[in-house]
Amino acid sequence: MDNPPLLRHNWRLDEGIRMKWLWALALMAGLTSQAVNAAEFYENKTLAHPLIQGLQESSATLAFIKEAGGVKGYYCVCDTPEASPQLLDDYGQATIESVFLMSLDSEDPTRFVLFRQNDRYKVYAYKYDAIDHLYSRITRLQSALDRITEGQKHLDALTIKKALSRITPLNYRLDYEASGVPEFDQIDFSQGKLVGYYGQYYDPLPDPTPDAEPYFFKKTYQEKDGRFLTVTFWRWLDATLVEGNRTLYNYRVRRIAWETDPAKFAGSEDGQSVSYDSGSISAQGAYNQGVRIGAWSISKDEKYSESGSFAEGKREGQWTIYQDGQTLDGEYHNDLREGRWQLSNYDEMEWVASGFQTYAHGQLNGPSELTTAGVTERGCYVDDMRQGPWETKAGNGTYTDNLQSGPWILKADNGHTQTVNFVAGKKDGELRDTDANGNLTYIEHYKAGVLSGVRESALDSGASQ
């Protein structure tokens, strides 16, 4: 017997839905099959070393593949459809002997590849950057690695680790801005002669232990005419890593200088010097027996820098100072600002002032004019204090020893102005508020800066201007 019309309609609807589900399931199965069957980047290729999956420092897969030009290493964090393999390095006609990890500082461990090329051993070191998801070779460590492999007939990971544990503890991944001084820029930090360790307050540590907080250590690299080329290393402020009997820190170069007495933490500098902050130059110039002389450039961070000349340890002559987008140009004499200092703002940041100030013996003395966000303040200073008539963002009036005094015309909201007297920086007496058309709106009374009495409205009292 035939189904009723309504039932036939529902059957056709259910059948349509069923067919759509079957099609969707087939599509999903096909995509899954494609994903499962998609060839990995190393498949059907000749490997020069067993595949390494899930690297500790990056979770990447590492494959050394034999190609026409030699062996190449590739890695891939293949956890997304768009992930693609990256070239680790080209090892040429080589055999991969060993791939291992070792910590040289308290950051992430370093990945080492030992390979044999033309009957000679070589080792490359790599660090993984978790931000850009890329490995990079640590070229600053290469000279130390070459010394380890030189002339070796048999070499393995354990031997290399033992040799590496004896080199200078240092973050070798960090690059350093070139100083332009060849003898500085060519230093191999893994070499040199240890002078000593120092605490946080620069005190010598004869027998440093982790509890002794060894924040600094120094090494010498050359000696010339009674002066030593020294490098001071600074312990970066991050976690300490303990591996067995090794305690690792994140040491970085803090200063390179010529010194006559390297055992002293500071004070015997004699010649060129350069200081670093995370690889960027923070100060550069010359010393004469521990005293700064000649041209110097100094920066604390990207927001502050200064440059000029020293004479016997004191700033002398023309100097330029940059701070928070503002540039100041003027002269020092005997380490004190003198004359007119020009202020300018090349970054066009509204809150930065432009104009000038006048100094005498390091104090503000004389005319000053500063414009901030389109508002100009001008007047005179005497011994760092505002004195006499001033035009300010608050209004116009007179200062006595840096305090408002006498009659002032103040700027108020909505174009209003207020006239009031000041005594020792505080409102004192009658205040009259006038609107933008010059009409009196109200009167108030103050005593020593405190509102006293009742406000008189011009509309209520019929008060006149």
C-alpha positions in Angstrom: 0.0 0.0 0.0 1.3 3.5 -0.9 2.4 5.9 1.8 0.2 8.9 2.4 1.5 12.0 0.6 2.8 13.6 3.8 4.8 10.5 4.7 6.2 10.3 1.2 7.4 13.9 1.5 9.1 13.2 4.9 10.8 10.1 3.5 12.2 12.1 0.6 13.4 14.8 3.0 15.1 12.2 5.3 16.7 10.6 2.3 18.1 13.9 1.1 19.7 14.6 4.5 21.0 11.0 4.7 22.7 11.5 1.3 24.3 14.8 2.3 25.7 13.2 5.5 27.1 10.3 3.5 28.7 12.8 1.1 30.2 14.8 4.0 31.5 11.7 5.7 33.1 10.5 2.4 34.7 13.9 2.0 36.1 13.9 5.6 37.4 10.4 5.1 39.1 11.4 1.9 40.7 14.4 3.6 41.8 12.3 6.5 43.2 9.8 4.1 45.1 12.5 2.3 46.5 13.8 5.6 47.5 10.4 6.7 49.0 9.5 3.3 50.7 12.9 2.7 54.4 12.3 2.3 56.7 13.6 5.0 59.5 15.9 3.8 62.0 13.1 4.4 60.1 10.2 2.9 61.5 8.4 -0.1 64.8 10.1 0.4 68.2 8.7 1.5 69.0 9.6 5.1 72.6 10.3 6.2 71.7 9.8 9.9 68.7 8.2 11.7 65.7 10.5 11.8 65.3 12.5 15.0 61.7 13.4 15.9 60.5 15.7 18.7 63.7 17.6 19.4 63.8 18.6 23.1 64.3 22.3 22.5 61.8 22.8 19.6 59.7 19.6 19.1 60.8 19.7 15.5 61.7 16.7 13.3 65.3 16.7 12.1 66.5 14.8 9.0 69.9 14.7 7.3 69.3 13.9 3.6 71.8 12.8 1.0 71.5 15.0 -2.1 73.5 15.4 -5.3 75.7 18.1 -3.8 76.2 16.4 -0.5 74.4 16.1 2.9 71.9 18.7 4.0 70.0 19.0 7.3 66.4 19.9 7.4 64.0 20.5 10.3 60.3 21.0 10.5 57.8 21.7 13.3 55.1 20.0 11.1 52.1 20.6 13.4 50.1 22.8 11.0 49.1 22.3 7.4 51.2 25.3 6.3 54.4 24.1 8.0 57.3 23.5 5.7 60.8 22.2 6.3 63.7 24.6 6.9 67.3 24.2 5.9 69.4 23.6 9.0 72.8 23.6 7.2 74.7 22.3 4.2 77.4 19.8 5.2 78.8 19.0 1.8 80.3 15.6 1.1 80.1 14.5 4.7 79.0 11.7 7.0 76.9 12.7 10.1 78.6 11.1 13.1 76.6 12.4 16.0 73.8 14.8 16.9 73.5 15.8 20.6 72.5 18.5 23.1 74.5 20.4 25.7 73.8 23.5 27.8 76.4 26.2 27.7 74.4 28.8 29.6 71.1 28.9 31.5 69.1 29.5 28.3 67.8 26.8 26.1 70.3 24.0 25.3 72.5 24.1 22.3 72.2 21.5 19.5 75.5 20.1 18.1 76.1 18.2 14.9 79.4 16.3 14.6 80.3 15.3 11.1 83.2 14.1 9.1 84.3 15.8 5.9 87.4 14.9 3.8 88.7 12.7 6.7 88.4 15.7 9.1 86.0 16.1 12.0 83.9 19.3 12.2 81.3 20.4 14.7 78.5 23.0 14.2 76.4 24.4 17.0 72.8 25.7 16.7 70.3 27.6 18.9 66.5 27.5 18.4 64.5 30.7 18.6 61.1 30.0 19.9 59.7 33.3 18.7 60.5 32.9 15.0 60.7 29.1 15.2 64.1 29.0 13.4 67.5 27.5 14.1 70.6 29.6 13.6 74.3 28.5 13.7 76.3 30.0 16.6 79.3 31.3 14.6 80.8 33.0 17.7 81.5 29.5 19.1 83.0 28.1 15.9 86.7 28.9 16.7 86.4 27.0 20.0 84.8 24.0 18.2 87.5 24.1 15.6 90.2 23.8 18.3 88.4 20.8 19.8 88.3 18.9 16.4 91.7 19.9 15.1 93.9 16.9 14.4 91.5 14.4 16.0 91.6 10.9 14.7 88.6 9.8 16.7 85.9 12.0 18.2 82.6 11.4 19.8 79.9 13.5 21.6 81.2 12.6 25.1 84.7 13.9 24.3 83.3 17.1 22.8 81.1 17.7 25.8 84.0 17.4 28.2 86.0 19.9 26.1 83.1 22.3 26.0 82.6 22.2 29.7 86.1 23.8 30.1 85.5 26.8 27.9 84.3 30.2 29.1 80.7 30.1 30.4 78.9 32.5 28.1 75.8 33.1 26.0 77.5 32.5 22.6 74.3 33.1 20.6 74.3 36.8 21.4 75.8 39.1 18.7 77.7 42.3 19.7 77.6 45.6 17.9 80.9 46.3 16.2 82.9 48.9 18.1 85.2 49.9 15.2 88.2 48.9 17.3 89.7 45.9 15.5 91.4 44.4 18.5 88.0 44.5 20.3 85.9 43.2 17.5 88.2 40.2 16.8 88.3 38.8 20.4 87.6 35.1 20.7 85.7 35.2 24.0 86.2 31.4 24.5 89.9 32.0 25.1 91.8 34.3 27.3 93.1 34.1 30.9 90.8 34.2 33.9 91.5 37.1 36.2 88.8 36.5 38.8 85.1 36.5 39.8 83.3 39.4 41.4 80.0 39.8 43.4 77.1 42.0 42.7 78.8 45.0 44.4 82.1 44.4 42.5 83.8 42.7 45.4 86.4 40.0 44.5 85.3 36.4 45.1 88.5 34.3 45.6 86.6 31.0 45.5 83.2 31.6 43.9 80.3 29.2 44.5 76.6 29.5 43.5 75.9 30.8 47.0 78.6 33.5 46.6 76.5 35.0 43.7 79.3 35.4 41.0 77.8 38.2 39.0 80.9 39.2 37.1 84.2 37.7 35.9 87.1 39.1 34.0 89.6 37.7 31.5 92.7 39.1 29.8 93.5 38.5 26.1 96.6 40.6 25.3 99.4 42.5 27.1 101.0 45.6 25.5 103.3 48.1 27.2 102.1 47.3 30.7 98.4 47.3 29.7 96.1 44.4 29.4 93.2 43.9 27.0 90.4 42.8 29.3 86.8 41.7 29.0 84.4 41.9 31.9 81.5 39.5 31.7 78.2 40.1 33.4 75.7 37.6 34.6 72.3 38.3 33.0 69.4 38.4 35.4 67.6 35.2 34.7 67.3 31.7 36.1 70.3 29.6 37.2 70.6 26.2 35.6 72.1 23.3 37.6 73.2 20.2 35.7 75.0 17.7 37.9 78.0 19.4 39.3 77.7 22.3 36.8 76.0 25.6 37.7 75.3 27.7 34.6 74.4 31.3 34.2 73.6 33.5 31.3 76.9 35.5 31.1 77.3 38.2 28.6 80.0 40.7 27.7 79.7 43.9 29.7 82.9 45.8 28.9 86.0 45.6 26.8 88.9 47.8 27.8 92.6 48.3 28.2 93.6 48.2 31.9 96.8 48.5 33.8 95.5 46.5 36.8 92.9 44.0 35.6 92.5 42.5 39.1 90.7 45.7 40.1 87.1 45.7 38.9 87.3 49.3 37.7 89.6 52.3 38.0 92.7 51.2 36.0 91.3 51.7 32.5 93.9 53.2 30.2 93.0 53.5 26.5 89.9 52.6 24.4 86.9 51.2 26.1 83.5 50.0 25.0 80.5 48.8 27.2 77.6 46.7 26.2 74.0 46.1 27.2 72.5 42.9 25.6 74.9 43.2 22.7 74.3 46.9 21.9 77.0 49.5 22.7 76.0 51.5 25.8 79.2 53.6 26.1 82.3 54.1 24.1 85.4 56.3 24.5 88.9 56.5 26.0 90.4 56.6 29.4 93.7 58.0 30.8 94.6 56.2 34.0 91.0 55.6 34.9 89.7 59.0 33.9 87.5 59.6 30.9 89.0 61.8 28.1 88.1 62.9 24.6 85.0 62.0 22.7 82.4 59.7 24.3 79.0 58.4 23.4 76.7 57.0 26.1 73.3 55.5 26.0 71.2 53.9 28.8 68.5 52.5 26.5 66.7 53.4 23.3 65.1 56.3 25.1 68.3 58.0 26.3 71.7 58.8 24.8 74.3 61.6 25.0 77.5 62.4 23.2 80.3 64.9 23.7 83.8 65.3 25.0 85.5 64.8 28.4 88.5 66.7 29.8 90.0 65.1 32.8 86.9 63.1 33.6 84.5 66.1 33.3 82.2 67.0 30.4 83.5 69.9 28.4 82.4 71.7 25.3 79.4 70.9 23.0 77.1 68.0 24.0 74.0 66.5 22.6 71.4 64.7 24.8 68.5 62.7 23.6 65.7 61.7 25.9 62.2 60.4 25.2 62.0 62.0 21.7 63.6 65.3 22.8 67.0 66.5 21.8 69.0 69.1 23.8 72.1 70.8 22.5 74.4 73.0 24.5 77.7 73.4 26.2 79.3 72.0 29.4 82.1 73.7 31.2 83.8 71.9 34.1 80.9 69.3 34.0 78.2 72.1 34.4 75.8 73.3 31.8 76.5 76.9 30.6 74.7 79.3 28.3 71.7 78.6 26.0 70.6 75.0 25.6 68.3 74.4 22.6 65.5 71.9 22.9 64.0 70.3 19.8 61.6 67.5 19.0 62.3 65.6 15.8 59.8 62.9 16.6 56.8 65.3 16.5 55.4 63.9 19.7 52.9 66.4 21.2 54.0 66.0 24.7 57.7 66.8 24.1 58.8 70.4 24.5 60.8 72.6 22.1 62.4 75.9 22.8 65.4 76.8 24.9 66.7 77.3 28.4 69.6 79.3 29.8 72.1 78.0 32.3 74.9 79.4 34.5 77.1 77.1 36.5 74.7 74.2 36.0 71.6 76.0 37.2 68.8 77.6 35.2 69.6 81.3 35.1 68.1 83.6 32.5 65.4 83.4 29.8 63.5 80.2 29.1 60.9 79.4 26.5 59.3 76.0 26.1 56.4 74.9 23.9 54.5 71.7 24.7 51.5 70.5 22.7 51.2 74.0 21.2 51.3 75.8 24.6 54.2 78.1 25.3 55.6 78.9 28.7 58.2 81.7 28.9 59.9 83.7 31.6 63.2 83.9 33.5 64.9 81.7 36.1 67.3 82.7 38.8 69.2 79.9 40.5 66.8 77.2 39.2 63.7 79.2 40.4 61.2 81.1 38.4 61.3 84.8 39.1 59.4 87.8 37.7 56.8 87.8 35.0 55.8 84.5 33.4 53.5 83.3 30.7 52.4 79.7 31.6 49.8 77.2 30.5 47.9 78.1 33.7 47.9 81.8 33.0 50.0 85.0 33.3 51.5 86.5 36.4 54.6 86.8 38.5 56.8 84.3 40.4 58.8 85.0 43.5 61.2 82.2 44.4 59.4 79.7 42.2 56.0 80.5 43.8 53.1 82.5 42.2 52.7 85.9 43.8 50.7 89.1 43.2 47.9 89.4 40.6 47.4 86.6 38.1 45.1 86.1 35.1 44.3 82.4 35.0 42.9 80.3 32.1 39.7 78.4 32.9 37.4 76.1 31.1 35.2 77.1 28.2 37.2 80.2 27.4 36.7 81.8 30.8 39.4 83.8 32.6 39.9 84.4 36.3 41.7 87.2 38.1 43.0 86.5 41.5 45.9 87.5 43.8 48.5 84.9 45.0 50.5 84.9 48.2 53.4 82.4 48.4 51.8 80.2 45.7 48.3 80.2 47.1 45.2 82.1 46.1 44.4 84.9 48.5 41.6 87.4 48.2 38.9 88.0 45.6 38.6 85.8 42.5 36.5 87.1 39.6 35.5 84.7 36.8 34.7 86.2 33.3 33.3 84.3 30.3 34.7 84.4 26.8 32.6 87.6 26.0 34.1 89.4 28.9 31.0 89.1 31.1 31.5 88.6 34.9 29.9 85.2 35.9 30.8 84.9 39.6 33.0 86.1 42.5 34.8 83.9 45.0 37.0 84.6 48.0 40.1 82.7 49.1 42.3 82.7 52.2 45.7 80.9 51.9 44.4 78.8 49.0 41.1 77.8 50.7 37.7 78.9 49.4 36.1 81.2 52.0 32.6 82.4 52.1 29.7 82.1 49.6 30.1 82.3 45.8 28.4 85.4 44.4 26.7 84.8 41.1 26.6 87.8 38.8 23.1 86.9 37.7 21.8 86.6 41.3 23.5 89.6 42.8 23.6 91.9 39.8 27.3 92.3 40.4 29.1 94.3 37.7 32.6 93.8 36.2 
